Amino acid sequence: MKAYLYSQYGNADVLQYKEIDKPMPADNEVLVRIYASTVSAGVIWVRKGEYPNSKLFTFLLRMHFGISKPKTNILGIEFAGIIEAVGKNVYYFQKGDKVFGTTTGLKTGAYADYVCVPEKGKHNIIARMPRGISFEQAAALPVGGMTALSILKKANIKARQSVLIYGASGSVGTYAVQIAKYFGARVTAVCSGKNIQLVRSIGADEAIDYTIQKDGLSNEQYDIVFDAVGKIPQAFIKPILKPSGTFCSINSLTEEKLSYIHELLNMVDEQKLKVVIDRTYSFVQLTEAHKYVEKGHKRGNVVICH
C-alpha cells in the first residue's frame, strides 16, 4: 500500500510517499480502507515536534510522540473509510461497514491506504458513519468537533449565556460556534474580515473583525470566552469576561469519547451542525496541503481524499 512516512521532525518535506506492506488486523482490530483523512493544526504540531508558543506543551508533545524523533512513522489523526477485514474477536463491526474515527494513541496514523484500528481502543474512537454524510465530512468531524464540545462542556455552557469565540473560522472555531448555538447561547464570533460572512452563515449572532480591533475586542462582557486558536492577547481577556465568567482555551487537555461523537452526530442529524470544509486535496498532494494549513489561514477543515 501507499503511505506517507516520516522519521524526523521538521517541515512538510519530511513526509515521504512510499510503498509499504499492507497491515493485518489483530484479533481485536478492524482493517479500514481509508477514503478520507485531514490536515489539522494538531498534525502540523506533531510533524514539527513543536507546540506553538509553549515550551511546556512542546515538552509534553515530545514526551508522548518521541523526544528526539517520532515514535511512529505515519501521521494522520482523523479518517473515514470502509472496513475490509475484521479480527476474530471483533463483534460490533463487520466487513463493508462505513466508519470514521481517530488514530489517537495508536502506533500508526491515517496517511496511508489502510489502517488497523481496535474495536475498543483506550484513546482512539471508531464509529459507523450515518447516512447522508460523505467520507470527507466524516473524516473532518471527530477532532475539531470533540475538542469544541469537550471544552464548552467543561465551561458549563448554558442556554441564554453570552459566548465569545476567538478564532471562530478555524476547525475548532466553526464547531464551537454551532455547538454553542445548539446549547442556546448567544454567540459572538471573532475572526478576520474575510470570514465574517462564513461565521454568520453557521449561526453567529455577532461577528468582530479582530484585524481592526487594536485596543480590545468588545465593549461587552461575556459569560464564556473561548480561545479556539490559542492566540488571544492576554490583555484582551479580562475586560471582556464577566466577573463570574469562564475563560477557556484550546490550550487545555481534552479527551476523546464515543459519547461525544454520538452527541455530534445527533446535532448533524438535526441539521444543527455542519462540517465546514475549506479545501480538498488528493492523497498525492498531502505535502502541499500541509504547507497550506501551516500558513494558519484555513477556514474550517482541510480534507485529504485517498
N, C-alpha and C positions, 0 to 999 in steps of 0.2 A: 504494500500500500504506500501511498504518498503521505509525507508528513513534513512539518517544519521542525527541525531540531535546533537547539541552541545549547552551547556548552560553556558559555561565559556571559557575564552581564555586559550590557552595552547598548548601542543604538540599534535601530531596526535591522541593520545589515548583519547582525549576529544570527539572524534567522536563516537557516539553510534548508532549502527544499530538497528532500531526498527520498529514496525508495527504501523502506524498511519492512520487516516481517509483519504480517497481519497478526494481531493478538488473538489469543484464545481465551474465552471466559472461564474463570474459576467456577467452582460449584455454586457459589452464591452470587455470581455476576451475570449480567446480560451483555452481549456484544451489540453495539449500536453502530449502524452505518450512518455517519454524520452527513446531514444535508445543509446545516447552517451553524455558524458559530459567530462570535462577536469580537470586536476590539474595544475594550473599555479602558478607562484611566487606570484601573487596578492592574490590568495585564501589562500596561506600559511600565508601571512601578516595579512589577515583578521582573520584567525583562531587563530593566536597568539596575535592579537591585537597590533601588533608592526611592524613599518616600519623600515627596517634595516638602521642603521647609521644616523637616522634623528629624533630628538625629535619633530621638527615641524610637519613632516609628520605623526609621530605616534600620535600626538595630534589631527591633522585633521582627521586621520583614526578613532580614538576613538570618536570624536565628531559626526562622521557620523554613525558609526556602534554600538556605545554604550560605555559609559565611563568606567564603571566597569565590565560590562558583555555584551554579544551580544544582540542587539535589536531583531534580527531574529535568529531562531534556526536551519535553514537549509542553509548550504553553497552551493557553486557551481554557477559559473557565466555564463558559456557557456553551450549550449545544442543543440541537434538536435533530432528530433523525428517526430511523426505523430499526427496530430490534431484528437482528439477523439470526441470532442464536441465543439460547439460554442455558445456564448451568443446571445440573440435576437437582439442586436444592432451591431453585427459584420457583415460587408459587404464584406470585401476583401478576407477573408479566409473561407474555408469550411471544413467540416469533410473529413478526408482522405488526406489532403494536407501534404506533407513532408515539414517541416520547420526547421529553425535553428535561433539562436539568443543569446541574453543575458538576464540575470535577474537583471541587474544593477538597483538599486533603488526600487526593489520590496520587499515585506515582506517575501518572501521565495525564496530559491535557487533551483539549478538543481540536487542536490544529493538526488533524490527521483525518484520513478517510474513515477510520474506525476507532472506537474507544470501548474499553470494558469498564462497566460501572456496577458496583454492588447494588443488589436489590434494596438493601437497607444499610446505607453507609453511616459512619459516625459523624461525618462532617458534610458530605455532599447530599444532594437531593436528586431524585428522578421521579417523574410523574407522567401519566398519559396526557397527550395533547387533546384538548377538547375540539369538537367540530367547529369549523368556521374560523380557525386561526391558522396562519401559514407557518411553515418552518422558520421563516425569517422572524416573524413576530414572536414565536415561542422561544427562540434562542435568545432574544433580547429582553425577555421578561424577568428572569429569575434574580439576577444580582441587583440591578437598579431598583426593581420593584420591591424585593425583600429588604434591601437597605433602607429605602424610604419608609416602608411600613414599620419596620422594626424601630427606627429612630422616633417616628411620630408616636408610636405606642408607648415608648419609654418616656416621652414628653407628656404622656397622659392627655392626648388631644381629645377635645370635646366639641360638641355642637355649639355654634354661636361664638366660639373663640375667634380672635383675630390672629392670623398666622402670616408671618413674612418669610418668604423663601428666597434666599440669596443664591444665585446661580440656578435660576429656575428653568433654563432652557437646555440643561445637560440631561444625561440619562436619569440620575437620581432626582434631579430637579423636576423634570416633566412628570415623573411618577409622583413626587411629593405634592405637587400642585393638585393633581387629580385625586390622590388619596385624602388629602386634607379636605377637599371639597366633598368627597364621599362621606366623611365623618361630620359634615355640616358646618365646617369652619368658613370664615370669610378670609380669602387668600389675597395677599399682595405679593406679586412676583417681581423679583429684581433680576434684570438681565441687560444685555446690550440693546440698543435701539432697534437693530435689525431683527431682533427676536420678540419684540413686543407683540406683534400680531400672533405669533405662534403661541405664546403663553396665554393670551386671551382666548385663543381658539380651544384650548384644553381646559378652560374654566376659571382662570384667574380673574378676580373681581377688579383688581387694580394692577397696574404694571409700572415699574420705575426703571428708567434707563440709568444704570449705575455710572455710565461714562460721563454723564453731565452733573453728577452729584459729587461735588468736591469736598464739601464740608460736613456732609451727613446724608443719610438715606431718606429720612422722612421726618415730618413733624409729629407724626402719630407714635403711639406706643402699642406694643403687641403682646399678646399672651404667650406666643411662641415665636422665637426667631430661629430659623433652621438654616444653617450654612451648608448648602448642598455641594459645595466645591472646596471647602476648607480654605477660603481666601478672603473672607470678610475682614476688613480692617478692624482691629480691636477697639479703636476709638469710636467706631460707629455703633457698637453693640449696646452699651449702657443707655444712651439717650433714647433708643427705640424699644427698650424692653421694660414692660411694666414691673413695678417693684416685686410683685408676686409671680412674674413671668418666668419662662424657661428658655434658656439658650441651649440649642443642641447643634451638633456638627457631624459631618461625615467623618471627621477625625475622632471616631469613637469605635469601640468594639461592637460588632453586630454578629448575629448568628443566623444560620440558615435553618428554617423549619418547614416541614411539609405543610403544616397548618397555615403558614404564611402564603405558600403557593396556592392553597385552596381558597384563601381569602381573596387573593389577587384574581384568581380565575372566576370567582363569583362576581367581582367588580366588572371583569371583562364581559361576562355573560349578561350582566345587567346594563351593558353599554355605558358604564360609568368610568371605564379605564381603557385607554388605547395605547398601543405601543408606538412611540414616535421614532421613526427611522430617518436618519439624515441621509446616509449613503449606503449603497450596497456594492461590495467588491467581490470579484471571483476569488477562488482559493489561491490561484497563482498570483494574485495581486495583494497578497497579505502584507508584504513589506510596505507597499505603497499605502495601504490602509493604516498601518501603524504610524507612518510618518504624518499622515493627515490628522489622526487623533492626537498625536503628540503636540500639535500646534495649539491645542486647547480651545478650539472654536466649534466643536461639533454640536449639532442640535439633536438632542435625544441620543439615539444609538447608531452605531456603525456595525453593519452586518456583513459576514463573510458567507458567500454561497459556495458550497462544496460540489 
